[in-house]
Amino acid sequence: MIIVLKPEATESQIKHIVSRVKSIGLKPMISRGVERTIIGVIGEEDLLRVQPLEVYPGVEKVMPILAPYKLVSREFKPADTVVDVDGIRIGGKRLVVMAGPCAVESFELLLAIAKGVKKGGASILRGGAFKPRTSPYSFQGLGEEGLKYLAEAKKRTGMPVITELMDLRDLEIVERHADVIQIGARNMQNFDLLKEVGRSKKPVLLKRGMAATVKEWLLSAEYILQNGNFNVILCERGIRTFETETRFTLDMNAVPLIKSLSHLPILVDPSHGTGRWGLVPSMAKAAVAAGADGLLIEVHSKPEEALSDGPQSMLPEKFAKLMGELRRVAHAVGREL
């Protein structure tokens, strides 16, 4: 349920309403917009019928949220959410590109790639320290050592870093070294993990599960917001279909659909979505044209030797060329890069 406050509602009136909502066993979540403040109420809405909140000073109206996901819905927050990552704003007019290797393999290689993607125009460095792999015999990542390499690469380049969290036991150390916590496709419905990052102060990038519907994806995001963290970025990375020529099927429909259903920013990962570096430029441009707020792209200086996802990784010079092409697409649709 949404409590829409009058534009002139005072702080004391807001505190009074919040106190009342808590007293009847419900959880209030405040969203402050440019023109007015909205209070989302989470819990058993029948409790509100005992004490209608429309009568309280400062309340304009009380409306039900029809969508099963409450806090992530446009009904709760009509204005777009902008997530700040060390001064880099995700969800505004300017597009944000996160780029780097699938996995952190060595510091020297990571630093070289980081310098390359920064020169090409990327704003945030991506790299996996913990790697979820289909085969237990594949490279699993460097773990804590990889996190330290990412932190050092940030010091050397000034680029914030994003890396994946797979295990609750690693949350503290990932928070210490990363600027954005990524929840990968395989953990999209790991609800205990979602609750914990919901209590974190770090921004969270939530990838869509490979067999998840948009509704399931948004409900997973709801777990994070419901626990207090509103700095959530969604990422479309392809879903599994009957098609075998590409690694996954990149669901470009999801971009404008998410924009209509939710206020959260959305990125697109054309690297995982296609599994083929030669398809990444076309899908990256399509994502920008569809309204995505940014991209997540894998870049490697020696993809033929990469320990993870070499076939979908772009060379730094190819990435730089793509960024030039993306700027023209962004300009055409009223965005900046």
C-alpha positions as CSV (number, residue, x, y, z in Angstrom):
1,M,0.0,0.0,0.0
2,I,1.2,3.6,-0.7
3,I,0.5,6.6,1.5
4,V,0.8,9.6,-0.8
5,L,1.5,12.8,1.2
6,K,0.5,16.3,0.4
7,P,3.3,18.5,-1.0
8,E,3.2,20.6,2.1
9,A,3.4,17.7,4.5
10,T,5.8,18.5,7.4
11,E,8.5,16.3,8.9
12,S,6.6,16.0,12.2
13,Q,3.5,14.8,10.2
14,I,5.6,12.2,8.4
15,K,7.2,11.0,11.7
16,H,3.7,10.7,13.2
17,I,2.5,8.6,10.3
18,V,5.6,6.4,10.3
19,S,5.2,5.9,14.1
20,R,1.5,4.9,13.6
21,V,2.3,2.4,10.8
22,K,5.0,0.8,13.0
23,S,2.7,0.6,16.0
24,I,0.1,-1.6,14.1
25,G,2.8,-4.0,13.1
26,L,3.6,-2.8,9.5
27,K,6.9,-1.7,8.0
28,P,7.0,1.9,6.5
29,M,9.5,2.7,3.7
30,I,9.9,6.4,2.8
31,S,10.5,7.5,-0.8
32,R,11.2,11.3,-1.2
33,G,10.5,12.6,-4.6
34,V,11.1,16.1,-6.1
35,E,7.5,17.2,-5.6
36,R,6.2,15.0,-2.7
37,T,7.0,12.2,-0.3
38,I,5.5,8.7,-0.5
39,I,5.4,6.1,2.3
40,G,5.2,2.5,1.2
41,V,3.6,0.2,3.7
42,I,4.8,-3.5,3.8
43,G,2.8,-6.1,5.7
44,E,-0.8,-7.3,6.2
45,E,-2.8,-4.4,4.7
46,D,-6.0,-5.5,6.5
47,L,-4.5,-3.9,9.6
48,L,-4.9,-0.5,8.0
49,R,-8.6,-0.9,7.8
50,V,-8.8,-0.8,11.6
51,Q,-7.3,2.7,11.6
52,P,-7.6,4.4,8.2
53,L,-4.6,6.6,7.5
54,E,-6.4,9.0,5.2
55,V,-7.6,10.9,8.3
56,Y,-4.0,11.8,9.4
57,P,-2.7,15.3,8.8
58,G,-0.4,15.5,5.7
59,V,-2.0,12.5,4.0
60,E,-3.4,13.1,0.5
61,K,-4.5,9.6,-0.3
62,V,-3.9,5.9,0.4
63,M,-3.7,3.5,-2.6
64,P,-3.0,-0.3,-2.9
65,I,0.0,-1.5,-4.9
66,L,-1.5,-4.0,-7.3
67,A,1.9,-5.5,-8.4
68,P,3.2,-8.5,-6.3
69,Y,6.5,-6.6,-6.0
70,K,5.8,-3.4,-4.0
71,L,9.0,-1.4,-3.4
72,V,10.5,-1.9,-6.8
73,S,7.3,-0.9,-8.7
74,R,6.6,2.3,-10.5
75,E,3.5,2.6,-8.3
76,F,5.7,3.0,-5.3
77,K,8.2,5.4,-6.9
78,P,7.2,7.0,-10.2
79,A,10.6,8.7,-10.7
80,D,13.6,6.8,-11.8
81,T,16.1,5.7,-9.2
82,V,19.7,6.8,-9.7
83,V,22.3,4.8,-8.0
84,D,25.5,6.6,-7.0
85,V,28.8,4.6,-7.2
86,D,31.7,6.8,-6.1
87,G,30.2,9.8,-8.0
88,I,29.2,7.7,-11.0
89,R,25.4,8.0,-11.4
90,I,23.6,4.9,-12.8
91,G,20.1,5.6,-14.1
92,G,20.4,9.1,-15.2
93,K,20.9,10.6,-18.7
94,R,24.5,9.4,-19.0
95,L,25.0,5.7,-19.7
96,V,27.5,3.8,-17.6
97,V,29.7,1.0,-19.0
98,M,31.3,-1.6,-16.7
99,A,34.1,-3.5,-18.4
100,G,36.9,-5.9,-17.6
101,P,37.8,-9.6,-17.6
102,C,35.3,-12.3,-16.6
103,A,37.8,-13.5,-14.0
104,V,40.7,-11.9,-12.2
105,E,43.7,-14.1,-13.3
106,S,46.7,-12.1,-12.3
107,F,47.4,-8.5,-11.1
108,E,49.5,-7.5,-14.1
109,L,46.9,-8.7,-16.6
110,L,44.0,-7.1,-14.6
111,L,45.8,-3.8,-14.4
112,A,46.6,-3.8,-18.1
113,I,43.0,-4.5,-19.0
114,A,41.7,-1.9,-16.5
115,K,43.9,0.8,-18.1
116,G,42.7,-0.3,-21.6
117,V,39.0,-0.2,-20.7
118,K,39.3,3.1,-18.9
119,K,41.1,4.6,-22.0
120,G,38.2,3.2,-24.1
121,G,35.6,5.0,-22.0
122,A,34.5,2.5,-19.3
123,S,33.6,4.0,-15.9
124,I,33.6,0.9,-13.7
125,L,36.0,-2.1,-13.7
126,R,34.4,-5.6,-13.6
127,G,36.2,-8.7,-12.6
128,G,35.3,-12.0,-10.9
129,A,37.3,-13.0,-7.8
130,F,34.9,-15.8,-7.0
131,K,33.6,-17.6,-10.1
132,P,30.5,-19.8,-10.3
133,R,31.4,-22.5,-12.9
134,T,29.2,-25.2,-14.4
135,S,32.1,-27.7,-14.1
136,P,33.8,-28.2,-10.7
137,Y,37.1,-28.7,-12.7
138,S,37.0,-25.2,-14.2
139,F,38.9,-22.2,-12.8
140,Q,37.0,-21.0,-9.7
141,G,38.7,-17.7,-9.3
142,L,41.4,-16.4,-7.0
143,G,39.1,-15.5,-4.1
144,E,40.5,-13.0,-1.5
145,E,43.7,-12.6,-3.5
146,G,41.6,-11.5,-6.5
147,L,39.7,-9.0,-4.4
148,K,42.9,-7.4,-3.3
149,Y,44.0,-7.2,-6.9
150,L,40.8,-5.4,-7.8
151,A,41.2,-3.0,-4.9
152,E,44.8,-2.2,-6.0
153,A,43.6,-1.7,-9.6
154,K,41.1,0.8,-8.3
155,K,43.9,2.7,-6.6
156,R,46.0,2.7,-9.7
157,T,43.2,3.7,-12.2
158,G,40.6,5.5,-10.0
159,M,37.9,3.1,-11.4
160,P,35.3,1.8,-8.9
161,V,35.1,-2.0,-9.1
162,I,32.2,-4.5,-9.2
163,T,32.6,-8.2,-8.4
164,E,30.4,-11.1,-7.7
165,L,29.4,-12.4,-4.3
166,M,28.5,-16.1,-4.1
167,D,28.6,-17.0,-0.4
168,L,27.3,-15.3,2.7
169,R,30.6,-16.0,4.4
170,D,32.4,-13.7,2.0
171,L,30.1,-10.7,2.3
172,E,32.3,-8.8,4.7
173,I,35.5,-9.1,2.6
174,V,33.7,-8.3,-0.6
175,E,32.2,-5.2,0.9
176,R,35.7,-4.2,2.0
177,H,37.2,-4.4,-1.5
178,A,34.3,-3.8,-3.9
179,D,32.2,-0.7,-4.7
180,V,29.3,-2.7,-6.2
181,I,28.2,-6.2,-5.2
182,Q,27.1,-8.4,-8.1
183,I,24.5,-11.2,-7.5
184,G,24.9,-13.5,-10.4
185,A,22.3,-15.3,-12.4
186,R,22.7,-18.6,-10.5
187,N,22.0,-16.8,-7.2
188,M,19.1,-14.6,-8.3
189,Q,16.8,-16.6,-6.0
190,N,19.3,-17.3,-3.2
191,F,16.9,-15.5,-0.8
192,D,19.2,-15.6,2.2
193,L,22.0,-13.9,0.2
194,L,19.5,-11.3,-1.1
195,K,18.4,-10.5,2.4
196,E,22.0,-10.0,3.6
197,V,23.0,-7.7,0.7
198,G,19.7,-5.9,1.5
199,R,21.2,-5.0,4.8
200,S,24.4,-3.8,3.2
201,K,25.2,-0.2,2.3
202,K,26.9,-1.2,-0.9
203,P,25.0,-0.9,-4.3
204,V,23.9,-4.2,-5.6
205,L,23.7,-5.4,-9.3
206,L,21.2,-8.2,-9.6
207,K,21.5,-10.3,-12.7
208,R,18.4,-12.1,-14.1
209,G,18.4,-15.8,-13.7
210,M,18.9,-17.8,-16.8
211,A,15.3,-19.3,-16.5
212,A,13.7,-16.5,-14.6
213,T,10.6,-14.5,-15.6
214,V,10.6,-10.8,-15.3
215,K,8.2,-11.1,-12.4
216,E,10.5,-13.5,-10.5
217,W,13.4,-11.2,-11.2
218,L,11.6,-8.2,-9.7
219,L,10.5,-10.2,-6.7
220,S,14.1,-11.1,-6.1
221,A,15.0,-7.4,-6.2
222,E,12.1,-6.8,-3.7
223,Y,14.0,-8.9,-1.1
224,I,16.9,-6.5,-1.3
225,L,14.8,-3.3,-1.1
226,Q,12.6,-4.8,1.6
227,N,15.6,-5.2,3.8
228,G,16.6,-1.6,3.4
229,N,18.9,-1.3,0.4
230,F,17.4,0.8,-2.4
231,N,20.6,1.0,-4.3
232,V,19.8,-1.8,-6.7
233,I,20.7,-2.1,-10.4
234,L,19.1,-4.8,-12.6
235,C,21.0,-6.6,-15.3
236,E,19.6,-8.5,-18.2
237,R,22.1,-11.2,-19.3
238,G,20.1,-13.5,-21.4
239,I,17.8,-16.4,-20.7
240,R,17.9,-20.1,-21.8
241,T,15.7,-21.0,-24.7
242,F,15.7,-23.7,-27.4
243,E,18.3,-21.8,-29.4
244,T,21.8,-23.4,-29.5
245,E,23.7,-21.1,-31.8
246,T,24.2,-18.5,-29.0
247,R,25.1,-19.1,-25.4
248,F,21.8,-17.6,-24.2
249,T,19.0,-15.6,-25.8
250,L,19.4,-11.9,-24.9
251,D,15.9,-10.7,-24.0
252,M,15.8,-7.1,-25.2
253,N,12.1,-7.0,-24.5
254,A,13.0,-6.9,-20.8
255,V,14.6,-3.4,-21.1
256,P,11.5,-1.3,-22.0
257,L,9.3,-3.7,-19.9
258,I,11.4,-3.2,-16.8
259,K,11.3,0.6,-17.4
260,S,7.5,0.5,-17.4
261,L,7.2,-1.7,-14.4
262,S,10.0,-0.5,-12.1
263,H,12.0,2.6,-11.1
264,L,15.2,0.7,-10.8
265,P,18.0,1.2,-13.4
266,I,18.8,-1.6,-15.8
267,L,22.0,-2.6,-17.5
268,V,22.5,-5.2,-20.3
269,D,25.2,-7.8,-20.5
270,P,25.7,-8.7,-24.2
271,S,28.7,-10.8,-23.5
272,H,26.9,-13.5,-21.5
273,G,23.7,-12.9,-23.5
274,T,25.4,-14.0,-26.7
275,G,28.6,-15.9,-25.7
276,R,30.3,-14.6,-28.9
277,W,32.4,-11.4,-28.9
278,G,31.4,-10.8,-32.5
279,L,27.8,-10.3,-31.6
280,V,28.5,-8.0,-28.6
281,P,28.7,-4.8,-30.6
282,S,25.3,-5.2,-32.3
283,M,23.5,-6.3,-29.1
284,A,25.2,-3.5,-27.1
285,K,23.9,-0.9,-29.6
286,A,20.5,-2.5,-29.5
287,A,20.5,-2.3,-25.7
288,V,21.2,1.4,-25.8
289,A,18.5,2.0,-28.4
290,A,16.1,0.0,-26.2
291,G,16.6,2.3,-23.3
292,A,19.2,0.5,-21.1
293,D,21.0,2.7,-18.6
294,G,24.4,1.0,-19.3
295,L,26.3,-2.1,-20.2
296,L,28.4,-4.8,-18.7
297,I,31.0,-6.0,-21.2
298,E,33.8,-8.5,-20.9
299,V,37.2,-7.4,-22.2
300,H,40.4,-9.4,-22.2
301,S,43.8,-8.6,-23.8
302,K,44.4,-12.3,-24.6
303,P,41.0,-14.0,-24.9
304,E,42.5,-17.1,-26.4
305,E,44.3,-17.7,-23.2
306,A,41.5,-16.5,-20.8
307,L,40.7,-18.9,-17.9
308,S,37.0,-18.0,-18.2
309,D,34.7,-17.0,-21.1
310,G,37.4,-16.2,-23.6
311,P,35.1,-16.6,-26.7
312,Q,32.8,-13.8,-25.5
313,S,35.6,-11.4,-24.4
314,M,36.4,-8.4,-26.6
315,L,40.0,-7.2,-27.2
316,P,40.6,-3.7,-25.7
317,E,41.0,-2.1,-29.1
318,K,37.7,-3.6,-30.3
319,F,36.1,-2.3,-27.1
320,A,37.4,1.2,-27.7
321,K,36.0,1.1,-31.3
322,L,32.6,0.0,-29.9
323,M,32.5,2.8,-27.4
324,G,32.8,5.3,-30.2
325,E,29.9,3.7,-32.0
326,L,27.8,3.6,-28.9
327,R,28.2,7.3,-28.3
328,R,26.5,8.0,-31.6
329,V,23.6,5.6,-30.7
330,A,23.3,7.2,-27.3
331,H,23.1,10.7,-28.8
332,A,20.4,9.5,-31.3
333,V,18.2,8.4,-28.4
334,G,18.8,11.5,-26.2
335,R,21.4,9.9,-23.9
336,E,25.1,10.6,-23.2
337,L,28.1,8.3,-22.9
